[in-house]
Amino acid sequence: MCLSHSPYRPLRRVYANNPVTDPATNCILTSMDTQVLGQVLVLFILIAVGFISFKLKITTKEAAAYFSSFVMKLTLPCLILYSFRRPFSRDLLGEAAITLGIAFAVYGFLLLFALAYPHAVRMKGPERGIHRYALFISNSGFFGYPVIQAILGSAYLFHASLFNVPSNILAFSVGAWLVAKEGGKAPAFSWKIFITPATVCTVIGFVMFVFSVPLPGPVDQGISLAGNMTTPLSMVVLGISIAQTNIKQILGRWQVYVTVFARLLLLPALTGLACYLAGLRGPLLMLSVIIAGMPAGSSTSILASLYNVAEEEAGSIVALSMLLCAVTIPLMVVVVHLIGG
């Protein structure tokens, strides 16, 4: 049975000492190579569709902006909400707690890395906050969920939603502080910054999961169909973004390249190594690495503009990481599969 079409598999199998002896895992191991490469190819095709559509003037920059807003405010929340539409069980609730624990540990590591990073590359200007933020907070929502759905299947969107809880909490609190303190401005904290469609649907979905709240068939199917638009639209937007990228404008200081390298390759590699040594294998290892290896979040540029700190440098980091993630994401997915199963 193919992974992306297989029913949900409890994470207790992820911690098995000898996963090859598990008949279900054995089945996966015999078909995963072809399937992972196939799913990666699907993502590349969708990115190519966006790229070609822009070059042929079928889509525009404005269209990409509308698509992005549509995904973030409608289809992605539906995808998150539907990911919690599964029968309640104590085992699954326990796995939710494990996933949250791993997520907070990963983001704790990312924060420590981000704080130490400027000292390692001898960066002393106000742009330090931008580089720290780009390493701490990634675009794990817009790109993370579609990649996870394509590679691991919809069953693991439940865990992906929980894995992104720390990011939703920290992006505009601790993350904003990292940027603002370099510009000499104290960030304005408000509870409203935590109220986003993705966060609201995560809370609603988790409550519905715990209390097994049923939905009418047409409503359930409608949410599912709306959520399924997230992957193709997200990849098409990435293709459009790549097509309109002006390479000359994103070529900045050498520190930009180091930061992007760390964001896309070093951090997922270190995260994967730590998780592997901790005993994680299979889907949860893949999930952790995917989330850690997403491109820099668009909020990097938003906060740079808000606090007037290294705006051009922020744009360079976001654009370059988004451009290169079309190669690094498939690469890390294949590598993690080969190493971690």
QUIMOQUI-V773983 format. One record per backbone hydrogen bond with DSSP energy under -0.5 kcal/mol. CO is the residue of the C=O (numbers start at 0). NH is the residue of the N-H. E is the energy in kcal/mol with one decimal. If there is no record, write none. Layout:
# QUIMOQUI-V773983
<<CO/NH/E> <CO/NH/E>>
This chain:
# QUIMOQUI-V773983
<<1/4/-0.6> <1/5/-0.5> <2/5/-1.2> <9/12/-1.5> <10/13/-1.3> <10/14/-0.8> <11/14/-0.5> <12/15/-1.3> <15/18/-0.5> <17/20/-1.7> <18/21/-1.4> <20/22/-0.5> <21/25/-2.9> <22/26/-2.1> <23/27/-1.7> <24/28/-2.9> <25/29/-1.5> <26/30/-0.7> <27/30/-1.1> <27/31/-2.3> <30/34/-1.9> <31/35/-3.6> <32/36/-1.9> <33/37/-2.1> <34/38/-2.7> <35/39/-2.5> <36/40/-2.3> <37/41/-1.9> <38/42/-2.0> <39/43/-2.2> <40/44/-2.5> <41/45/-2.2> <42/46/-2.4> <43/47/-2.6> <44/48/-2.1> <45/49/-1.8> <46/50/-2.4> <47/51/-3.0> <48/52/-2.4> <49/53/-1.7> <50/54/-2.1> <51/55/-2.4> <52/57/-2.9> <52/58/-1.6> <53/56/-1.5> <59/63/-1.9> <60/64/-1.8> <61/65/-2.1> <62/66/-2.8> <63/67/-2.6> <64/68/-2.2> <65/69/-2.7> <66/70/-2.6> <67/71/-2.7> <68/72/-2.4> <69/73/-1.7> <69/74/-1.7> <70/75/-3.0> <73/77/-1.9> <74/78/-2.4> <75/79/-2.6> <76/80/-2.8> <77/81/-2.6> <78/82/-1.4> <79/83/-0.7> <80/83/-1.0> <81/84/-1.8> <83/85/-2.1> <88/92/-2.1> <89/93/-2.5> <90/94/-2.1> <91/95/-1.9> <92/96/-1.7> <93/97/-2.0> <94/98/-2.8> <95/99/-2.3> <96/100/-2.2> <97/101/-2.5> <98/102/-2.6> <99/103/-2.5> <100/104/-1.9> <101/105/-2.7> <102/106/-2.6> <103/107/-1.9> <104/108/-2.1> <105/109/-2.4> <106/110/-2.1> <107/111/-2.0> <108/112/-2.5> <109/113/-2.5> <110/114/-2.3> <111/115/-1.9> <112/116/-1.9> <113/117/-0.7> <115/118/-0.7> <115/119/-1.4> <116/119/-0.6> <116/120/-1.7> <117/122/-3.1> <118/121/-0.6> <121/123/-0.5> <124/127/-1.7> <125/128/-1.1> <126/130/-2.0> <127/131/-2.6> <128/132/-2.4> <129/133/-2.5> <130/134/-1.5> <131/135/-1.8> <132/136/-3.1> <136/296/-1.2> <137/139/-1.4> <138/142/-1.6> <138/143/-0.8> <140/144/-1.2> <142/146/-1.8> <143/147/-2.5> <144/148/-2.8> <145/149/-2.3> <146/150/-2.5> <147/151/-2.5> <147/152/-1.2> <148/152/-0.5> <152/155/-1.3> <153/156/-1.7> <154/157/-0.7> <155/159/-2.0> <156/160/-2.5> <157/161/-1.3> <158/162/-2.5> <159/163/-1.5> <161/164/-1.4> <163/167/-2.2> <164/168/-1.8> <165/169/-2.8> <166/170/-2.3> <169/172/-1.2> <169/174/-3.1> <172/176/-1.8> <173/177/-1.8> <174/178/-1.3> <175/179/-3.1> <176/180/-2.2> <178/181/-0.9> <178/182/-0.7> <179/182/-0.8> <179/184/-2.3> <180/183/-0.6> <186/188/-0.9> <189/192/-1.5> <190/193/-1.3> <191/194/-1.3> <193/195/-1.3> <195/199/-2.8> <196/200/-2.3> <197/201/-1.7> <198/202/-2.1> <199/203/-2.7> <200/204/-2.7> <201/205/-2.1> <202/206/-2.2> <203/207/-2.5> <204/208/-2.1> <205/209/-2.6> <206/210/-2.4> <207/212/-1.9> <208/211/-0.7> <215/219/-2.7> <216/220/-2.6> <217/221/-2.4> <218/222/-2.5> <219/223/-2.0> <220/224/-2.6> <221/225/-2.3> <222/226/-2.5> <223/227/-2.0> <224/228/-0.5> <225/228/-1.1> <226/229/-1.8> <227/231/-0.6> <228/232/-2.0> <229/233/-2.6> <230/234/-2.3> <231/235/-2.2> <232/236/-2.4> <233/237/-2.0> <234/238/-2.1> <235/239/-2.4> <236/240/-2.6> <237/241/-2.4> <238/242/-2.1> <239/243/-1.5> <241/244/-1.0> <244/246/-0.9> <245/248/-0.9> <245/249/-1.1> <246/249/-0.5> <246/250/-0.8> <249/251/-1.0> <252/255/-1.4> <252/256/-0.8> <253/257/-1.8> <254/258/-2.6> <255/259/-2.3> <256/260/-2.6> <257/261/-2.5> <258/262/-2.7> <259/263/-2.5> <260/264/-2.4> <260/265/-1.8> <261/266/-3.0> <264/268/-1.9> <265/269/-2.8> <266/270/-2.8> <267/271/-2.7> <268/272/-2.3> <269/273/-2.5> <270/274/-2.5> <271/275/-2.5> <272/276/-2.6> <273/277/-1.4> <274/279/-2.5> <275/278/-1.5> <280/283/-0.7> <280/284/-0.6> <281/284/-0.5> <281/285/-2.2> <282/286/-2.9> <283/287/-2.1> <284/288/-2.1> <285/289/-2.5> <286/290/-2.3> <287/291/-1.9> <288/292/-1.5> <290/293/-1.0> <294/138/-3.1> <296/299/-2.0> <297/300/-0.8> <297/301/-1.5> <298/302/-2.6> <299/303/-1.8> <300/304/-2.2> <301/305/-2.2> <302/306/-2.5> <303/308/-2.3> <309/313/-2.1> <310/314/-2.2> <311/315/-2.1> <312/316/-2.2> <313/317/-2.4> <314/318/-2.6> <315/319/-2.6> <316/320/-2.2> <317/321/-2.1> <318/322/-2.2> <319/323/-2.4> <320/324/-1.6> <322/325/-0.6> <323/326/-1.9> <323/327/-2.1> <324/328/-2.1> <326/330/-1.7> <327/331/-2.7> <328/332/-2.0> <329/333/-2.1> <330/334/-2.3> <331/335/-2.6> <332/336/-2.0> <333/337/-2.3> <334/338/-2.2> <335/339/-3.4> <336/340/-1.6> <339/281/-2.0>>
